[in-house]
Amino acid sequence: MTTGVPPSPAPKKRSRARTFLPLGLAAWLVLEIWLLTVVADAAGGLTVLALLVGGAVLGTVVVKRAGRRAFRNLTSTFQQAQEAARTGGVPAAPERTGAEDRNGFLMLGGLLLILPGLVSDAAGLLLLIPPVRSLLGRRAEKAVERRMSAASPGSLQDAFQQARIHRPDGKVVQGEVVREDAPRGPYRPDDSRPPLTP
């Protein structure tokens, strides 16, 4: 006799990130609190407060500056694209100042400085050093490329690969694809097409 209830699937194995992320966050919080108490015992509570406030102020300045730089790069890219579209030419290669500076890592450094804690402040200060940002940026790019090449077909890899295709002349041809072997609708080819309905 069958009940019609399908058997329950085997439980999925948790990924390592989902397992270790909460443990890592808990260890980081314990380390931050312990370090704050050690420094407060050695240098005094006002010194720790001054360090935390100074880090938050510096982080706010860094995030604001990185945001302005990112907005400036974005607007210049749009202006170059509009100018190329108006003149009919190929847009120039985008300015790489934001990418070479690793603007995202600069903003991450500012956010780490804003977070209260001495370990996060030290990590944020490290990210303010340009060679450190460049090294981390290169490693992040390699990691993304490695994951994209290992992704299965039909996943986001195809979309990223299509987005990365570069035409040599940069021209776009607009048109409509008409298939002769496609089944016809209730209208004849010489009739106008029916309106689209949701």
C-alpha positions as CSV (number, residue, x, y, z in Angstrom):
1,M,0.0,0.0,0.0
2,T,1.4,3.4,-0.9
3,T,0.6,6.7,0.8
4,G,1.5,8.9,-2.1
5,V,4.0,10.9,-0.1
6,P,7.4,11.0,-1.8
7,P,10.3,10.0,0.3
8,S,12.2,12.9,1.9
9,P,15.4,13.7,0.1
10,A,18.7,13.2,1.8
11,P,19.7,16.3,3.8
12,K,22.0,18.7,2.0
13,K,25.5,19.1,3.3
14,R,26.1,22.6,4.6
15,S,28.8,24.5,2.8
16,R,32.0,25.3,4.6
17,A,31.3,29.0,4.5
18,R,27.9,28.6,6.3
19,T,29.6,26.4,8.9
20,F,32.6,28.5,9.6
21,L,31.3,32.1,9.1
22,P,29.3,32.2,12.4
23,L,32.3,30.7,14.2
24,G,34.7,33.2,12.6
25,L,32.4,36.2,13.5
26,A,32.1,35.0,17.1
27,A,35.9,34.5,17.4
28,W,36.5,38.0,15.9
29,L,34.0,39.6,18.4
30,V,35.7,37.9,21.3
31,L,39.1,39.0,20.1
32,E,38.0,42.6,19.7
33,I,36.5,42.7,23.2
34,W,39.5,41.1,24.8
35,L,41.9,43.4,22.9
36,L,39.9,46.5,23.9
37,T,40.0,45.5,27.6
38,V,43.7,44.8,27.5
39,V,44.5,48.2,25.9
40,A,42.1,49.9,28.3
41,D,43.9,48.3,31.2
42,A,47.3,49.4,29.9
43,A,46.6,52.8,28.4
44,G,43.3,53.9,30.0
45,G,39.7,54.0,28.9
46,L,40.0,57.5,27.4
47,T,42.8,56.4,25.1
48,V,40.7,53.5,23.8
49,L,37.8,55.9,23.3
50,A,40.0,58.3,21.4
51,L,41.3,55.5,19.2
52,L,37.8,54.3,18.4
53,V,36.5,57.8,17.6
54,G,39.6,58.6,15.6
55,G,39.1,55.4,13.6
56,A,35.5,56.2,12.9
57,V,36.2,59.7,11.8
58,L,39.0,58.6,9.5
59,G,36.9,55.8,8.1
60,T,34.1,58.2,7.3
61,V,36.5,60.5,5.4
62,V,37.9,57.5,3.5
63,V,34.4,56.2,2.5
64,K,33.3,59.6,1.4
65,R,36.4,60.1,-0.7
66,A,36.1,56.7,-2.3
67,G,32.4,57.2,-3.0
68,R,33.2,60.5,-4.7
69,R,35.9,58.9,-6.8
70,A,33.6,56.1,-7.8
71,F,30.9,58.5,-8.8
72,R,33.4,60.7,-10.8
73,N,34.6,57.6,-12.7
74,L,31.1,56.5,-13.4
75,T,30.0,59.9,-14.7
76,S,33.1,60.2,-16.9
77,T,32.4,56.7,-18.4
78,F,28.8,57.7,-19.2
79,Q,30.0,61.0,-20.7
80,Q,32.5,59.2,-22.9
81,A,29.8,56.7,-24.0
82,Q,27.4,59.5,-24.9
83,E,30.0,61.4,-26.8
84,A,30.9,58.3,-28.8
85,A,27.3,57.6,-29.5
86,R,26.8,61.2,-30.7
87,T,29.8,61.2,-33.0
88,G,29.3,57.6,-34.1
89,G,32.7,56.5,-33.0
90,V,33.9,53.8,-30.7
91,P,34.0,54.7,-27.0
92,A,37.4,55.1,-25.6
93,A,38.7,52.5,-23.2
94,P,37.3,53.3,-19.7
95,E,39.6,55.2,-17.4
96,R,41.2,52.7,-15.0
97,T,41.9,55.1,-12.2
98,G,39.3,53.6,-9.9
99,A,40.3,50.0,-10.8
100,E,44.0,50.6,-10.4
101,D,43.4,52.3,-7.0
102,R,41.1,49.4,-6.1
103,N,38.4,51.8,-5.0
104,G,36.2,49.0,-3.6
105,F,39.0,47.9,-1.3
106,L,39.5,51.5,-0.3
107,M,35.9,51.7,0.7
108,L,36.1,48.4,2.6
109,G,39.1,49.8,4.5
110,G,37.0,52.9,5.4
111,L,34.1,50.6,6.6
112,L,36.5,48.6,8.7
113,L,37.8,51.8,10.3
114,I,34.3,52.8,11.1
115,L,33.5,49.5,12.9
116,P,34.4,49.7,16.6
117,G,37.4,47.5,17.4
118,L,41.2,47.6,17.2
119,V,41.6,44.5,14.9
120,S,39.1,46.0,12.3
121,D,40.9,49.3,12.6
122,A,44.3,47.6,11.9
123,A,42.8,45.8,8.9
124,G,41.2,49.0,7.6
125,L,44.6,50.9,7.9
126,L,46.3,48.1,6.0
127,L,43.7,48.5,3.2
128,L,44.6,52.2,2.9
129,I,48.1,51.2,1.7
130,P,48.0,51.1,-2.2
131,P,50.3,48.1,-2.7
132,V,48.2,46.0,-0.3
133,R,45.0,47.0,-2.2
134,S,46.7,46.1,-5.6
135,L,47.8,42.7,-4.3
136,L,44.4,41.9,-2.9
137,G,42.7,43.1,-6.1
138,R,44.8,40.9,-8.3
139,R,44.1,37.9,-6.0
140,A,40.4,38.6,-6.0
141,E,40.4,38.9,-9.9
142,K,42.2,35.6,-10.2
143,A,39.8,33.9,-7.7
144,V,36.8,35.1,-9.6
145,E,38.2,34.0,-13.0
146,R,39.0,30.6,-11.5
147,R,35.5,30.2,-10.1
148,M,34.0,31.3,-13.4
149,S,36.0,28.8,-15.4
150,A,35.1,26.0,-13.0
151,A,31.3,26.9,-13.1
152,S,29.0,24.5,-14.9
153,P,27.5,25.5,-18.3
154,G,24.2,27.2,-18.1
155,S,25.0,29.0,-15.0
156,L,26.1,32.6,-14.5
157,Q,29.3,31.8,-16.3
158,D,27.6,32.0,-19.7
159,A,26.2,35.4,-18.9
160,F,29.5,36.7,-17.8
161,Q,31.3,35.2,-20.8
162,Q,28.7,36.8,-23.1
163,A,29.2,40.2,-21.4
164,R,32.9,39.9,-21.8
165,I,32.8,39.4,-25.6
166,H,34.4,42.3,-27.4
167,R,33.6,43.2,-31.0
168,P,36.7,44.4,-32.9
169,D,34.8,47.4,-34.5
170,G,32.5,48.1,-31.5
171,K,29.5,48.5,-33.8
172,V,26.0,47.4,-32.8
173,V,23.6,46.3,-35.5
174,Q,19.9,46.6,-34.5
175,G,17.4,44.4,-36.1
176,E,14.7,41.8,-35.7
177,V,15.1,38.1,-36.1
178,V,12.4,36.5,-38.3
179,R,12.2,32.8,-38.5
180,E,10.5,31.4,-41.6
181,D,10.0,28.0,-40.0
182,A,8.4,29.4,-36.9
183,P,4.7,28.6,-36.5
184,R,2.4,31.4,-37.5
185,G,-0.2,32.8,-35.1
186,P,-3.9,33.3,-35.8
187,Y,-3.0,36.2,-38.1
188,R,-1.8,36.1,-41.6
189,P,1.7,37.5,-42.5
190,D,0.2,40.4,-44.4
191,D,-1.9,41.5,-41.4
192,S,-0.6,43.8,-38.8
193,R,0.6,42.1,-35.6
194,P,-1.8,41.9,-32.7
195,P,-1.0,44.1,-29.7
196,L,1.0,42.6,-26.9
197,T,-1.0,41.7,-23.9
198,P,0.3,40.9,-20.4
